[in-house]
Amino acid sequence: MFTKTKKWIGLIALVLAFGTVMAGCGGNGNSGSGGASPSNAQQSAGSGNKESEGKKEDPVKLIWYTIGTPPRDLAKINEEVNKHILPKINATVEMRLLDWGDYDQKMKIIIGSGEEYDIAFTATWANDYFTNAKKGAFYELDALLDQQGKGIKEVLNPAFLEGTKVNGHNYGLPTNKELPQQRVFQFNKELLDKHNLDISNIRTIDDLEPLLRAFKEKEPSFPPIPSKIAEFLPFDLPVTDLPFIGMPLDTKDYKLINVWDTPEAAAYLKTMHKYYQAGYLPKDVATQKDAGDHSKTGKWLVNVADSQPYADNVWSNDVGYRVVSIPMHDPITFNWSVAGALQAINAKSKHPEKAMEFLNLLYTDAYLINLIDFGIENQHYNKTGELSKDSIPDSGYGFPAFTVGNLMLTYLNTGDPADKWEQFKQFNDSATSAPLLGFQVDTTNITAELANLKNTKEATYNALFSGTLDPESNLPKVNQKLKDNGLDKVIAEIQKQIDEWRAGQ
């Protein structure tokens, strides 16, 4: 649901998304597995305020590109950051924020041109992490993590690093935030209360029917489902933008199938078509361009989102009225859910060890991460407790905290539950791993087929999954088009890679 909120809490991560292209790297120590790795000389290099042959090393200047609207007081914060880190790691950093809409394209140019930088934000939706890592744009971090990044490994749930491996190696450091996906039904609490509607027994899309029927009778002026909702089907997808290639979450044989040719998909689409015909969704749901307006008007009953601990509070604060939710399933860790926000080191960086020392501080140094995320106390925020604060409106500084470091070291907002970060840890620890966690597809041999399949999907996806099209007559035709455009070849190629991946574990 709400665009602003998704950007900040990662459900939606998710729900969220964008793309990129990358260029290769060279240099000594290229392991041939997708990026650069440290040479023996690099691995033995000193760190911190060490002295070499009796002389103190000259300070290193790091260049850091990250995403977000550049705030007015960025230079002021950058100066305070450098005062803090220079005596700790004998390095300074130049913070360069690129605006949300510009970041992806500008990073393509920066990486493609070979411009010098040391650290950059990356994700599945901006400055594409997996594509960059495979093409050699990012530095292999395994040895650096063991040496200069020990604090990172101590605080991150192991699934973060496992799920972001490429060819068995790490090239990016995920933000320590929510780890798994948990899709939920969101409800407008004001309308539930107004019409005395009960949601206690809802768990699946089919369970919604009595609620939708009762609401439509009492409130016929607008549809209870405001837009196409994000379906949840129990499959792990090796190519996230091709939702018909999947593996059952409870698989025993690790075999891929056409998800859209399963009883689960047929039943879901049948239900959605029934809801569309009943008027529970907008007539133009497949093509609507103002799908987020319902959050402002409050004219909606139920929607779907990806959640995290206390997400109801975040959503409610964002829209100005109560929102409550019911989970569809227990938390599950997917590759894409752990790669929603990372920082990577340039494969051509001249200072990878110092870059890792700086990144390590972002996971272990509470003063530093709060300075970067919130600015200077009494100028950009006021403390309201030992671990809580209120931002000062129009103070000149703002930073997207979810994009970097250890979110669980940051101050709570006044009113947040005191156990918020403890609940995040429990949420992360409670997750089960999807069967393909840690597996990444090599698309080299199926590039043309993937492009054709994506075009086929885009031609029908919104109409089919919004309920607009009758699946009984249309789904067989769509599945045949997928086969005609290379689905079997793609499944066979990815299956071969999965078998090799599992054999190597």
TISEKE-936228 format. One record per residue (C-alpha): residue number from 0; x, y negated, z negated; residue in three letters. Coordinates in nm, 4 decimals. Each point is the difference from the previous one (the first is absolute). Example, Ala and Ser with C-alpha at 12.3 -4.5 7.8 and 13.67 -1.06 7.14 Angstrom:
! residues 2
0;1.2300;0.4500;-0.7800;Ala $
1;0.1370;-0.3440;0.0660;Ser $
***
This chain:
! residues 505
0;0.0000;0.0000;0.0000;Met $
1;0.1189;-0.3529;-0.0455;Phe $
2;0.2929;-0.0957;0.2242;Thr $
3;0.1778;-0.2184;-0.2544;Lys $
4;-0.0178;0.2677;-0.2673;Thr $
5;0.1234;0.2778;0.2246;Lys $
6;0.3061;-0.2024;0.0840;Lys $
7;0.0880;-0.0316;-0.3693;Trp $
8;-0.0876;0.3402;-0.1527;Ile $
9;0.1146;0.2425;0.2720;Gly $
10;-0.3137;0.1998;0.0450;Leu $
11;-0.0512;-0.0602;0.2381;Ile $
12;0.2616;-0.0300;0.0172;Ala $
13;-0.1811;0.0742;0.0753;Leu $
14;-0.1454;-0.0264;0.2195;Val $
15;0.2055;-0.2557;0.1498;Leu $
16;0.2430;0.0363;0.3165;Ala $
17;0.2265;-0.1230;0.2699;Phe $
18;0.3071;0.1260;0.2132;Gly $
19;0.3550;-0.0580;0.1311;Thr $
20;0.2991;0.1069;0.2057;Val $
21;0.3633;0.0378;-0.0936;Met $
22;0.3512;0.0169;0.1312;Ala $
23;0.2916;0.2297;-0.0616;Gly $
24;0.2951;-0.0428;-0.2280;Cys $
25;0.3598;0.0950;0.0187;Gly $
26;0.3006;-0.0178;-0.2229;Gly $
27;0.2004;0.2452;-0.1958;Asn $
28;-0.1792;0.2663;-0.1922;Gly $
29;-0.2977;0.0496;0.2324;Asn $
30;-0.1302;0.3386;-0.1057;Ser $
31;-0.2026;0.0580;0.3128;Gly $
32;-0.3148;0.0510;-0.2083;Ser $
33;-0.1649;-0.3301;0.0760;Gly $
34;0.2108;-0.2733;-0.1606;Gly $
35;0.3376;-0.0954;-0.1342;Ala $
36;0.1522;0.1626;-0.3059;Ser $
37;0.2879;-0.1180;-0.2141;Pro $
38;0.3534;0.0849;0.1018;Ser $
39;0.2431;0.1341;-0.2556;Asn $
40;0.1488;-0.3472;-0.0394;Ala $
41;-0.3451;-0.1464;-0.0608;Gln $
42;-0.0922;0.2649;-0.2522;Gln $
43;0.3087;-0.0758;-0.2084;Ser $
44;-0.0452;-0.3777;0.0125;Ala $
45;-0.0403;-0.1842;-0.3292;Gly $
46;-0.3165;-0.1652;-0.1299;Ser $
47;-0.0974;-0.2671;-0.2501;Gly $
48;0.2713;-0.2203;-0.1471;Asn $
49;0.2763;0.2497;0.0630;Lys $
50;0.3493;-0.1195;0.0741;Glu $
51;0.2113;0.1240;0.2858;Ser $
52;0.3759;0.0044;-0.0468;Glu $
53;-0.0307;-0.2459;-0.2863;Gly $
54;-0.2020;-0.2571;0.1961;Lys $
55;-0.3705;-0.0643;-0.0279;Lys $
56;-0.1858;0.0687;0.3230;Glu $
57;-0.1528;-0.2951;0.1819;Asp $
58;-0.3785;-0.0199;-0.0458;Pro $
59;-0.2056;0.1596;0.2752;Val $
60;-0.2898;-0.1840;0.1623;Lys $
61;-0.2933;0.2244;0.0939;Leu $
62;-0.2706;-0.0958;0.2503;Ile $
63;-0.3468;0.1326;-0.0841;Trp $
64;-0.2964;-0.0144;0.2382;Tyr $
65;-0.3352;0.0776;-0.1573;Thr $
66;-0.3662;-0.0583;0.0752;Ile $
67;-0.2265;-0.2750;-0.1299;Gly $
68;-0.0958;-0.3619;0.0493;Thr $
69;0.3097;-0.2106;-0.0832;Pro $
70;-0.0844;-0.1999;-0.3147;Pro $
71;0.1025;-0.3601;-0.0575;Arg $
72;0.2275;0.0853;-0.2937;Asp $
73;0.1748;0.2964;0.1589;Leu $
74;0.3412;-0.1709;-0.0077;Ala $
75;-0.0436;-0.0831;-0.3689;Lys $
76;-0.0809;0.3610;-0.0852;Ile $
77;0.2833;0.1234;0.2194;Asn $
78;0.2424;-0.2177;-0.1963;Glu $
79;-0.1207;0.1464;-0.3301;Glu $
80;0.0257;0.3523;0.1405;Val $
81;0.3626;-0.0589;0.0938;Asn $
82;0.0860;-0.1461;-0.3409;Lys $
83;-0.1278;0.3228;-0.1500;His $
84;0.1508;0.2595;0.2338;Ile $
85;0.3431;-0.1525;0.0696;Leu $
86;0.1529;0.0936;-0.3380;Pro $
87;-0.1659;0.3402;0.0163;Lys $
88;0.1011;0.1227;0.3464;Ile $
89;0.2342;-0.2700;0.1307;Asn $
90;-0.2409;-0.0753;0.2840;Ala $
91;-0.2604;-0.2536;0.1047;Thr $
92;-0.3013;0.0474;0.2265;Val $
93;-0.1658;-0.2270;0.2547;Glu $
94;-0.3753;0.0664;-0.0070;Met $
95;-0.1594;-0.0441;0.3420;Arg $
96;-0.3781;0.0461;0.0009;Leu $
97;-0.1712;0.0461;0.3355;Leu $
98;-0.3745;-0.0613;0.0105;Asp $
99;-0.2418;0.2934;0.0164;Trp $
100;-0.0982;-0.0457;0.3627;Gly $
101;0.3555;-0.0660;0.1169;Asp $
102;0.1963;0.2574;-0.1931;Tyr $
103;-0.0341;0.3001;0.2262;Asp $
104;0.0897;-0.1742;0.3236;Gln $
105;0.2831;-0.2032;-0.1506;Lys $
106;0.1584;0.3088;-0.1537;Met $
107;-0.0090;0.1699;0.3395;Lys $
108;0.2021;-0.2899;0.1379;Ile $
109;0.2387;-0.0123;-0.2958;Ile $
110;0.0745;0.3713;0.0102;Ile $
111;0.0078;0.0210;0.3774;Gly $
112;0.2434;-0.2910;0.0303;Ser $
113;0.2369;0.1318;-0.2639;Gly $
114;-0.0393;-0.3092;-0.2192;Glu $
115;0.1768;0.0436;-0.3321;Glu $
116;-0.2133;0.0752;-0.3040;Tyr $
117;0.0250;0.2411;-0.2919;Asp $
118;-0.3486;0.0840;-0.1297;Ile $
119;-0.3453;-0.0056;0.1602;Ala $
120;-0.3570;0.0843;-0.0931;Phe $
121;-0.1444;0.2943;0.1905;Thr $
122;-0.3195;0.2074;-0.0123;Ala $
123;-0.2262;0.2130;0.2127;Thr $
124;-0.1852;-0.3183;0.1007;Trp $
125;0.2793;-0.2560;0.0492;Ala $
126;0.3580;0.0442;0.1232;Asn $
127;-0.0896;0.3682;0.0403;Asp $
128;0.2007;0.1973;-0.2527;Tyr $
129;-0.0026;0.3421;0.1610;Phe $
130;0.0682;-0.1313;0.3500;Thr $
131;0.2889;-0.2139;-0.1224;Asn $
132;0.1541;0.2794;-0.2005;Ala $
133;-0.0178;0.2443;0.2898;Lys $
134;0.1560;-0.2500;0.2387;Lys $
135;0.2916;-0.0729;-0.2303;Gly $
136;-0.0879;-0.3546;-0.1051;Ala $
137;0.0162;0.0801;-0.3708;Phe $
138;0.2853;0.1216;-0.2191;Tyr $
139;-0.0106;0.3497;-0.1470;Glu $
140;-0.0397;-0.0531;-0.3751;Leu $
141;0.0670;0.3422;-0.1526;Asp $
142;0.3542;-0.0682;-0.1243;Ala $
143;-0.0820;-0.3573;-0.0992;Leu $
144;-0.2914;0.1200;-0.2109;Leu $
145;0.2275;0.2406;-0.1850;Asp $
146;0.2595;-0.2705;-0.0658;Gln $
147;-0.1382;-0.3543;-0.0027;Gln $
148;-0.3699;0.0923;-0.0176;Gly $
149;-0.0233;0.2285;-0.3005;Lys $
150;-0.2508;-0.2277;-0.1705;Gly $
151;-0.2327;0.0294;0.2986;Ile $
152;0.0029;0.3797;-0.0127;Lys $
153;-0.0729;-0.0108;-0.3732;Glu $
154;-0.3180;-0.2073;0.0322;Val $
155;-0.1496;0.1175;0.3316;Leu $
156;-0.2281;0.3013;0.0053;Asn $
157;0.1968;0.2542;0.2100;Pro $
158;-0.2870;0.0209;0.2497;Ala $
159;0.0726;-0.3584;0.1105;Phe $
160;0.3434;0.0966;0.1272;Leu $
161;-0.1068;0.3419;0.1245;Glu $
162;-0.2870;-0.1389;0.2040;Gly $
163;0.2137;-0.2676;0.1650;Thr $
164;0.2810;0.2278;0.1144;Lys $
165;0.0831;0.0071;0.3698;Val $
166;0.1855;0.3076;0.1221;Asn $
167;0.0683;0.0836;-0.3634;Gly $
168;0.1474;-0.3399;-0.0955;His $
169;-0.1208;-0.3224;-0.1598;Asn $
170;0.0190;-0.3276;0.1906;Tyr $
171;-0.2321;-0.2164;-0.2094;Gly $
172;-0.0928;-0.0623;-0.3633;Leu $
173;-0.3748;0.0013;-0.0737;Pro $
174;-0.1489;-0.2493;-0.2422;Thr $
175;-0.0767;0.1675;-0.3309;Asn $
176;-0.3781;-0.0385;0.0093;Lys $
177;-0.2915;0.2337;0.0690;Glu $
178;0.1252;0.3195;0.1648;Leu $
179;-0.2967;0.2075;0.1213;Pro $
180;-0.3157;-0.0627;0.1939;Gln $
181;-0.3350;0.0250;-0.1737;Gln $
182;-0.2895;-0.0994;0.2186;Arg $
183;-0.3075;-0.1280;-0.1810;Val $
184;-0.3515;-0.1204;0.0638;Phe $
185;-0.0313;-0.3652;-0.1023;Gln $
186;-0.3337;-0.1338;-0.1219;Phe $
187;-0.1427;-0.3472;-0.0484;Asn $
188;-0.0855;0.0239;-0.3692;Lys $
189;-0.2402;-0.2945;0.0110;Glu $
190;-0.2199;0.1763;0.2540;Leu $
191;0.0243;0.3336;-0.1821;Leu $
192;-0.1264;-0.1693;-0.3152;Asp $
193;-0.2617;-0.2078;0.1815;Lys $
194;-0.1648;0.3112;0.1443;His $
195;0.0844;0.2421;-0.2831;Asn $
196;0.1983;0.2319;0.2300;Leu $
197;0.1971;0.2936;-0.1434;Asp $
198;0.3413;0.0963;0.1467;Ile $
199;0.1105;0.2528;-0.2636;Ser $
200;-0.0447;0.3029;0.2277;Asn $
201;0.1652;-0.1384;0.3115;Ile $
202;0.3209;0.1624;0.1230;Arg $
203;-0.0453;0.0576;0.3754;Thr $
204;-0.1381;-0.1887;0.2973;Ile $
205;-0.3108;0.2221;-0.0042;Asp $
206;-0.0672;-0.0850;-0.3649;Asp $
207;-0.0671;-0.3600;0.1044;Leu $
208;-0.3214;0.0741;0.1878;Glu $
209;-0.2561;-0.0367;-0.2848;Pro $
210;0.1710;-0.3200;-0.1130;Leu $
211;0.0017;-0.1488;0.3500;Leu $
212;-0.3636;0.0912;0.0588;Arg $
213;-0.1139;-0.1559;-0.3288;Ala $
214;0.2001;-0.3156;0.0617;Phe $
215;-0.1275;-0.0429;0.3560;Lys $
216;-0.3583;0.0136;-0.1277;Glu $
217;0.0657;-0.2697;-0.2605;Lys $
218;0.2407;-0.2206;0.1959;Glu $
219;-0.0811;0.0350;0.3727;Pro $
220;0.1570;-0.3308;0.1098;Ser $
221;0.3541;0.1371;0.0410;Phe $
222;0.1597;0.3456;0.0376;Pro $
223;0.1447;0.1554;-0.3178;Pro $
224;0.3230;0.1061;0.1774;Ile $
225;0.1519;-0.3229;0.1381;Pro $
226;0.2501;0.1379;0.2513;Ser $
227;0.1666;0.3153;0.1338;Lys $
228;0.1292;0.1795;-0.3067;Ile $
229;0.3329;0.1808;-0.0245;Ala $
230;-0.0789;0.3680;0.0101;Glu $
231;0.1780;0.2488;-0.2229;Phe $
232;0.0472;0.3454;0.1458;Leu $
233;0.2126;0.2585;-0.1861;Pro $
234;0.2939;0.0077;0.2422;Phe $
235;0.3582;-0.1239;0.0045;Asp $
236;0.0841;-0.1907;0.3189;Leu $
237;0.3563;0.0181;0.1370;Pro $
238;-0.0726;-0.2918;0.2366;Val $
239;-0.2108;-0.2441;-0.1979;Thr $
240;-0.1560;-0.1813;0.2967;Asp $
241;-0.1097;0.3291;0.1587;Leu $
242;-0.2525;0.1242;-0.2577;Pro $
243;-0.0985;0.3082;0.1986;Phe $
244;0.3367;0.1764;-0.0521;Ile $
245;0.0057;0.1326;-0.3537;Gly $
246;0.0721;0.2705;-0.2509;Met $
247;-0.2483;0.1030;-0.2706;Pro $
248;0.1013;-0.1328;-0.3397;Leu $
249;-0.0435;0.3486;-0.1447;Asp $
250;0.1933;0.1710;0.2794;Thr $
251;0.1699;0.3314;-0.0608;Lys $
252;0.1481;0.0507;0.3481;Asp $
253;0.1047;-0.3607;0.0771;Tyr $
254;-0.1647;0.0060;0.3420;Lys $
255;-0.1213;-0.3113;0.1802;Leu $
256;-0.3468;-0.0193;0.1464;Ile $
257;-0.2277;-0.2423;0.1835;Asn $
258;-0.1752;-0.1653;-0.2956;Val $
259;-0.2823;-0.1229;0.2214;Trp $
260;-0.0791;0.3571;0.0932;Asp $
261;-0.0712;0.1108;-0.3575;Thr $
262;-0.3231;0.0466;-0.1976;Pro $
263;0.1109;-0.2754;-0.2397;Glu $
264;0.0285;-0.2602;0.2767;Ala $
265;-0.3239;0.1097;0.1664;Ala $
266;-0.1891;-0.0259;-0.3296;Ala $
267;0.1431;-0.3428;-0.0790;Tyr $
268;-0.0837;-0.1411;0.3425;Leu $
269;-0.3498;0.1463;-0.0138;Lys $
270;-0.0616;-0.1723;-0.3325;Thr $
271;0.1337;-0.3329;0.1233;Met $
272;-0.2180;0.0172;0.3111;His $
273;-0.3025;0.0713;-0.2179;Lys $
274;0.0832;-0.3031;-0.2160;Tyr $
275;0.0435;-0.2180;0.3079;Tyr $
276;-0.3369;0.1050;0.1397;Gln $
277;-0.1629;-0.0707;-0.3362;Ala $
278;0.1301;-0.3580;0.0065;Gly $
279;0.2479;0.0425;-0.2836;Tyr $
280;0.2773;-0.1601;0.2110;Leu $
281;-0.0009;-0.3109;0.2232;Pro $
282;-0.1174;0.0614;0.3553;Lys $
283;0.3267;-0.1464;0.1329;Asp $
284;0.2157;0.1931;-0.2480;Val $
285;0.2226;0.1459;0.2744;Ala $
286;0.0956;-0.3429;0.1349;Thr $
287;-0.0594;-0.2467;-0.2853;Gln $
288;0.2707;-0.2599;-0.0490;Lys $
289;-0.1085;-0.1514;-0.3326;Asp $
290;0.0060;0.3211;-0.2027;Ala $
291;0.1440;-0.1749;-0.3070;Gly $
292;-0.2675;-0.2661;-0.0381;Asp $
293;-0.2096;0.2198;-0.2269;His $
294;0.2515;-0.0469;-0.2827;Ser $
295;-0.0734;-0.3748;0.0022;Lys $
296;-0.3766;0.0281;0.0302;Thr $
297;-0.0484;0.2972;-0.2313;Gly $
298;-0.2350;0.1571;0.2558;Lys $
299;0.1182;0.3583;-0.0255;Trp $
300;-0.0584;0.2987;-0.2245;Leu $
301;0.2720;0.2555;0.0720;Val $
302;0.3363;-0.0008;0.1724;Asn $
303;0.3162;0.2123;0.0003;Val $
304;0.3526;-0.0923;-0.1123;Ala $
305;0.3222;0.1479;-0.1349;Asp $
306;0.0394;-0.0486;-0.3717;Ser $
307;0.2475;-0.0307;-0.2869;Gln $
308;-0.0381;-0.0363;-0.3779;Pro $
309;-0.2279;-0.2904;-0.0926;Tyr $
310;-0.0681;-0.0764;0.3663;Ala $
311;-0.3608;-0.0845;-0.0910;Asp $
312;0.1302;-0.2967;-0.2012;Asn $
313;0.2106;-0.1207;0.2920;Val $
314;-0.2850;0.0290;0.2480;Trp $
315;-0.2451;-0.1684;-0.2354;Ser $
316;0.2343;-0.2910;-0.0663;Asn $
317;0.0609;-0.0391;0.3715;Asp $
318;-0.3658;-0.0303;0.1049;Val $
319;-0.1449;-0.1609;-0.3130;Gly $
320;-0.2499;0.2717;-0.0905;Tyr $
321;0.0156;0.3507;-0.1458;Arg $
322;0.1223;0.2857;0.2188;Val $
323;0.0094;0.3589;-0.1275;Val $
324;0.1260;0.3164;0.1651;Ser $
325;-0.0319;0.3786;0.0058;Ile $
326;0.2913;0.2189;0.1240;Pro $
327;-0.0520;0.2412;0.2901;Met $
328;0.2964;0.2169;-0.0976;His $
329;0.2942;0.0290;-0.2361;Asp $
330;0.3180;-0.1975;0.0801;Pro $
331;0.2060;0.1393;0.2902;Ile $
332;0.3476;-0.1120;0.1056;Thr $
333;0.0397;-0.0336;0.3779;Phe $
334;0.2983;-0.1205;0.2012;Asn $
335;-0.1806;-0.3209;0.0918;Trp $
336;-0.1106;-0.0704;-0.3579;Ser $
337;0.3596;-0.0138;-0.1261;Val $
338;0.1242;-0.2143;0.2911;Ala $
339;-0.2261;-0.3014;-0.0392;Gly $
340;0.2801;-0.2307;-0.1190;Ala $
341;0.3759;0.0597;0.0068;Leu $
342;0.3290;-0.1869;0.0175;Gln $
343;0.2731;0.1318;0.2294;Ala $
344;0.3666;-0.0811;0.0524;Ile $
345;0.1174;-0.0945;0.3476;Asn $
346;0.1990;0.2818;0.1591;Ala $
347;0.2549;-0.2615;0.1068;Lys $
348;0.0213;-0.1769;-0.3362;Ser $
349;0.3547;-0.0890;-0.1033;Lys $
350;-0.0980;0.0295;-0.3664;His $
351;-0.2228;0.3075;-0.0481;Pro $
352;0.1292;0.0700;-0.3516;Glu $
353;-0.0726;-0.3549;-0.1154;Lys $
354;-0.3391;0.0147;0.1662;Ala $
355;-0.0795;0.3133;-0.1971;Met $
356;0.1248;-0.1595;-0.3228;Glu $
357;-0.2400;-0.2895;0.0568;Phe $
358;-0.2889;0.2326;0.0824;Leu $
359;0.0788;0.2053;-0.3100;Asn $
360;-0.0501;-0.3140;-0.2107;Leu $
361;-0.3468;-0.0449;0.1502;Leu $
362;-0.0997;0.3328;-0.1565;Tyr $
363;0.1761;-0.0423;-0.3360;Thr $
364;0.0275;-0.3711;-0.0857;Asp $
365;-0.3335;-0.1321;-0.1286;Ala $
366;0.1090;-0.3641;-0.0006;Tyr $
367;0.1110;0.0144;0.3640;Leu $
368;-0.3078;0.1706;0.1433;Ile $
369;-0.2344;-0.2345;-0.1888;Asn $
370;0.2014;-0.2997;0.1205;Leu $
371;-0.0290;0.1139;0.3619;Ile $
372;-0.3660;0.0967;-0.0270;Asp $
373;-0.1345;-0.2908;-0.2071;Phe $
374;0.2600;-0.2774;-0.0084;Gly $
375;0.1160;-0.2057;-0.2986;Ile $
376;-0.1848;0.0033;-0.3306;Glu $
377;-0.1908;-0.3218;-0.0767;Asn $
378;0.0469;-0.1170;0.3582;Gln $
379;-0.1704;0.2738;0.2002;His $
380;-0.1700;0.1992;-0.2746;Tyr $
381;-0.0744;-0.0180;-0.3718;Asn $
382;0.0526;0.2908;-0.2359;Lys $
383;-0.3176;0.0997;-0.1845;Thr $
384;0.1585;0.2852;-0.1923;Gly $
385;0.3255;0.1881;-0.0181;Glu $
386;-0.0797;0.1869;0.3231;Leu $
387;-0.2797;-0.2089;0.1548;Ser $
388;-0.0261;-0.3254;0.1924;Lys $
389;-0.2271;-0.2355;0.1905;Asp $
390;0.1149;-0.1423;0.3317;Ser $
391;-0.0014;-0.3794;0.0298;Ile $
392;-0.2160;-0.0990;0.2997;Pro $
393;0.1813;-0.1800;0.2819;Asp $
394;0.3296;0.0328;-0.1858;Ser $
395;0.2042;0.0362;0.3166;Gly $
396;0.0882;0.3660;-0.0305;Tyr $
397;-0.1604;0.3287;0.0893;Gly $
398;0.1437;0.3367;0.0965;Phe $
399;-0.1648;0.3348;0.0940;Pro $
400;0.1056;0.2061;-0.2995;Ala $
401;-0.1041;0.3315;0.1514;Phe $
402;0.2717;-0.0259;0.2657;Thr $
403;0.3081;0.0538;-0.2131;Val $
404;0.1558;0.1603;-0.3054;Gly $
405;-0.1629;0.1296;-0.3133;Asn $
406;-0.3539;-0.1318;-0.0327;Leu $
407;-0.0252;0.1670;-0.3402;Met $
408;0.2513;-0.2467;-0.1456;Leu $
409;-0.2113;-0.2994;0.0989;Thr $
410;-0.2222;-0.2091;-0.2245;Tyr $
411;-0.3679;0.0804;-0.0135;Leu $
412;-0.2594;-0.2600;0.0861;Asn $
413;-0.1910;-0.1278;-0.3002;Thr $
414;-0.2981;0.2298;-0.0393;Gly $
415;0.1712;0.3056;0.1476;Asp $
416;-0.0174;0.3050;-0.2288;Pro $
417;0.3141;0.0346;-0.2087;Ala $
418;0.0493;0.3578;0.1196;Asp $
419;-0.0214;-0.0846;0.3720;Lys $
420;0.3500;0.1123;0.0930;Trp $
421;-0.0244;0.3089;-0.2179;Glu $
422;-0.3172;0.0910;0.1876;Gln $
423;0.1867;-0.0482;0.3285;Phe $
424;0.2665;0.2451;-0.1144;Lys $
425;-0.2620;0.2536;-0.1020;Gln $
426;-0.1821;-0.0520;0.3302;Phe $
427;0.3214;0.0668;0.1913;Asn $
428;0.0899;0.3020;-0.2110;Asp $
429;-0.3473;0.1499;0.0440;Ser $
430;0.0222;0.0132;0.3797;Ala $
431;0.0369;0.3174;0.2013;Thr $
432;0.2228;-0.0031;0.3068;Ser $
433;-0.1442;0.0331;0.3485;Ala $
434;0.1469;0.2983;0.1870;Pro $
435;0.1994;-0.2142;0.2438;Leu $
436;0.1508;-0.2366;-0.2582;Leu $
437;0.3549;-0.0690;0.1159;Gly $
438;-0.0539;0.1153;0.3589;Phe $
439;0.0446;-0.2452;0.2881;Gln $
440;-0.0820;0.0670;0.3646;Val $
441;0.2631;-0.0354;0.2727;Asp $
442;-0.2048;-0.1369;0.2901;Thr $
443;0.2755;0.0194;0.2625;Thr $
444;-0.1532;0.2861;0.1997;Asn $
445;-0.3641;-0.1111;-0.0239;Ile $
446;0.0090;-0.3769;0.0469;Thr $
447;-0.2243;-0.0053;0.3069;Ala $
448;-0.2528;0.2411;-0.1485;Glu $
449;-0.0196;-0.1980;-0.3249;Leu $
450;-0.0716;-0.3187;0.1958;Ala $
451;-0.2759;0.1719;0.1982;Asn $
452;-0.1533;0.1464;-0.3130;Leu $
453;0.0051;-0.3366;-0.1728;Lys $
454;-0.1829;-0.1573;0.2931;Asn $
455;-0.2578;0.2795;-0.0105;Thr $
456;-0.0520;-0.0532;-0.3709;Lys $
457;-0.0387;-0.3756;0.0293;Glu $
458;-0.2615;0.0372;0.2716;Ala $
459;-0.2390;0.1872;-0.2299;Thr $
460;0.1171;-0.0155;-0.3621;Tyr $
461;-0.1985;-0.2981;-0.1300;Asn $
462;-0.3225;0.1028;0.1684;Ala $
463;0.0334;0.3608;-0.1129;Leu $
464;0.0996;-0.0548;-0.3622;Phe $
465;-0.2355;-0.2919;-0.0588;Ser $
466;-0.2891;0.2315;0.0774;Gly $
467;-0.0971;-0.1863;0.3146;Thr $
468;0.0507;0.3001;0.2286;Leu $
469;-0.1828;0.3289;-0.0391;Asp $
470;0.2791;0.2492;-0.0807;Pro $
471;-0.2011;0.2978;0.1215;Glu $
472;0.0197;-0.1155;0.3602;Ser $
473;0.3157;-0.2134;-0.0127;Asn $
474;0.2472;0.1833;-0.2219;Leu $
475;0.0509;0.2963;0.2395;Pro $
476;0.0722;-0.2459;0.2812;Lys $
477;0.2534;-0.1880;-0.2116;Val $
478;0.1751;0.3198;-0.1021;Asn $
479;0.0223;0.1071;0.3628;Gln $
480;0.1562;-0.3363;0.0920;Lys $
481;0.2555;0.0492;-0.2745;Leu $
482;0.0925;0.3376;0.1425;Lys $
483;0.0190;-0.1448;0.3511;Asp $
484;0.2415;-0.2656;-0.1257;Asn $
485;0.2496;0.2351;-0.1596;Gly $
486;-0.1325;0.0825;-0.3465;Leu $
487;0.1097;0.3633;0.0164;Asp $
488;0.3536;-0.0927;0.1038;Lys $
489;0.0281;-0.2571;-0.2784;Val $
490;-0.1285;0.2400;-0.2650;Ile $
491;0.2419;0.2703;0.1201;Ala $
492;0.2976;-0.2384;-0.0093;Glu $
493;-0.0817;-0.1378;-0.3450;Ile $
494;-0.0707;0.3514;-0.1290;Gln $
495;0.3452;0.1098;0.1154;Lys $
496;0.1549;-0.2899;-0.1909;Gln $
497;-0.2031;0.0797;-0.3115;Ile $
498;0.1130;0.3625;0.0096;Asp $
499;0.3639;-0.1093;0.0281;Glu $
500;-0.0464;-0.2535;-0.2787;Trp $
501;-0.1477;0.2600;-0.2341;Arg $
502;0.2734;0.2502;0.0848;Ala $
503;0.2598;-0.2556;-0.1056;Gly $
504;-0.1549;-0.0711;-0.3384;Gln $
***
